[in-house]
């Protein structure tokens, strides 16, 4: 029996860097009777995976919740893995900004790295429902498509934080290693918080996080 990773490779899945959020979340009707079967299947899978996890959710459960025959699920998604891959591709999006857009987002107030990081901490560049966020962090250990999306998110947070710190501390560009370490720490804490918040409801104060990192940079 194929492992989850093997199934994912066999499905021909390819993680896309970004998706058109408004289009993929649109509810297309069939004859005005509500969401079409494919959308209902994805809606059902999103809810079930978020609650019980991918491995514990049977295809029959997805079909029942979606109100469709089990065979129709396989018509749209030949493997259960294809449902998860499609959810990640179509219902999560990592917003990628150019450096000048990051500068516009955080402002260009030099000498105040804490304020810049605090703004970034409030704008994690992940567009996804609470259920999809839970799925991402829950399934990352065993499914490559999910892991790749989170890796992409981490890279974008690190890049934004590093650029913001360079703007705030214009004389620090030569100290690339320290800036990289600070940006990576910032990303790790934000992603850990995203994961932890689904379990405990606790969140880290972004101002405190930003101030700690800024102080560490001196």
BELWONOR-V572278 format. One record per pair of residues at least 12 apart in sequence whose C-alpha atoms are under 6 Angstrom apart, sorted by the first residue. I is the first residue (numbers start at 1). J is the second residue. D is the distance in whole Angstrom. If there is no record, write none. Layout:
i-><I & I>
j-><J & J>
d-><D & D>
//
This chain:
i-><5 & 18 & 18 & 19 & 24 & 40 & 41 & 44 & 44 & 44 & 45 & 50 & 50 & 50 & 92 & 92 & 93 & 93 & 94 & 94 & 94 & 95 & 110 & 111 & 111 & 112 & 113 & 113 & 113 & 114 & 114 & 114 & 117 & 118 & 118 & 118 & 121 & 137 & 157 & 158 & 158 & 158 & 161 & 162>
j-><143 & 93 & 94 & 93 & 90 & 66 & 66 & 62 & 65 & 66 & 62 & 131 & 134 & 135 & 127 & 128 & 126 & 127 & 125 & 126 & 153 & 125 & 168 & 168 & 169 & 168 & 165 & 168 & 214 & 210 & 211 & 214 & 210 & 206 & 207 & 210 & 206 & 195 & 187 & 183 & 184 & 187 & 183 & 183>
d-><6 & 5 & 6 & 6 & 6 & 5 & 5 & 6 & 6 & 5 & 6 & 5 & 6 & 5 & 6 & 5 & 6 & 5 & 6 & 5 & 6 & 5 & 4 & 5 & 6 & 6 & 6 & 5 & 6 & 5 & 5 & 5 & 5 & 5 & 5 & 5 & 6 & 6 & 6 & 5 & 5 & 6 & 5 & 5>
//
